[in-house]
Amino acid sequence: MKFILGFVLLLIIPHLNAEDIRVRKMLKDGALERSFVLKTNLTEKVVIDCQSFIQGLRIGEYEEAFTFLLDPEACEGLQNRIRGSLRKGTLHCIHVDQEIQSDESCH
């Protein structure tokens, strides 16, 4: 199963630089209070959704979307760290493989 997820991830996100998602902006996702569209180095739509039934970091849309599942606390924590980096005027890097490995402010 991990092989399949990894393969799907490689198809969905073929241009990740060293498996980094570089967040440069965070915008509200419509009327949702805890869901944000992230402006990143990817061409696919990236959403950090801590409000829906399935919470996590979603890359892509519709049936082709890949979601890194997060529990509510981890999801809120990631949102807060992204927000903190952006408030400081820095990008926020999310390192992914078959799951979110780590995240931090970056340049």
C-alpha positions in Angstrom: 0.0 0.0 0.0 2.8 2.5 0.8 4.4 1.7 -2.6 1.1 2.6 -4.3 0.7 5.8 -2.3 4.3 6.8 -3.1 3.8 6.1 -6.7 0.5 8.1 -6.8 2.3 11.0 -5.0 5.1 10.9 -7.7 2.4 11.2 -10.4 0.5 14.0 -8.7 3.5 16.0 -7.6 6.2 15.3 -10.1 8.0 18.6 -9.8 8.6 18.8 -6.0 12.0 20.1 -5.2 13.5 17.6 -2.8 10.0 16.9 -1.6 9.4 20.5 -0.4 6.2 22.5 -0.7 7.1 26.1 -0.3 4.1 28.2 1.0 4.2 31.9 0.2 0.6 32.9 0.9 -2.4 31.6 2.8 -6.0 32.6 1.8 -9.4 31.7 3.3 -11.1 28.9 1.4 -14.5 30.5 0.8 -16.6 30.8 3.9 -14.8 28.0 5.8 -13.2 29.3 9.0 -10.4 26.7 9.3 -9.7 25.9 5.7 -7.1 27.8 3.6 -5.8 27.7 0.1 -2.1 27.8 0.1 -0.1 29.6 -2.7 2.9 27.4 -3.2 5.6 26.4 -5.7 3.2 23.7 -7.0 0.9 24.2 -10.0 -1.8 22.0 -8.3 -4.2 23.6 -5.8 -3.0 23.1 -2.3 -5.4 23.3 0.7 -4.9 23.0 4.4 -8.3 21.9 5.6 -8.9 21.6 9.4 -12.7 21.9 9.2 -14.0 19.1 7.0 -14.7 15.5 7.9 -11.4 14.6 6.3 -8.7 17.0 7.7 -5.3 17.5 6.3 -3.1 18.9 3.5 -4.7 18.3 0.1 -2.9 18.6 -3.1 -4.9 18.7 -6.3 -8.6 18.6 -6.8 -11.5 16.2 -7.2 -10.7 12.5 -7.7 -7.1 13.2 -8.5 -6.4 14.9 -5.1 -3.9 13.5 -2.7 -4.5 14.1 1.0 -2.0 13.9 3.8 -4.3 13.1 6.7 -3.9 15.0 10.0 -5.6 14.7 13.3 -7.3 18.0 14.4 -4.4 19.1 16.7 -1.7 18.4 14.1 -3.8 20.2 11.4 -4.3 23.3 13.6 -0.6 23.2 14.6 0.5 23.2 10.9 -1.9 26.1 10.1 -0.5 28.1 13.0 3.2 27.4 12.0 2.4 28.4 8.4 0.7 31.6 9.6 3.6 32.4 11.9 6.2 32.1 9.1 4.1 34.2 6.8 3.6 36.9 9.4 7.4 37.1 9.8 7.7 37.6 6.0 9.3 34.2 5.3 8.1 31.2 3.3 7.0 28.0 5.1 8.4 24.7 3.8 6.5 21.5 4.3 8.7 18.4 3.6 6.6 15.5 2.3 7.2 12.0 1.2 4.5 9.5 1.7 3.5 11.6 4.7 4.4 15.0 6.1 7.9 14.6 7.4 8.4 18.1 8.9 7.8 21.8 8.3 9.5 25.0 9.2 10.2 28.6 8.1 12.4 28.7 5.0 13.8 31.1 2.5 
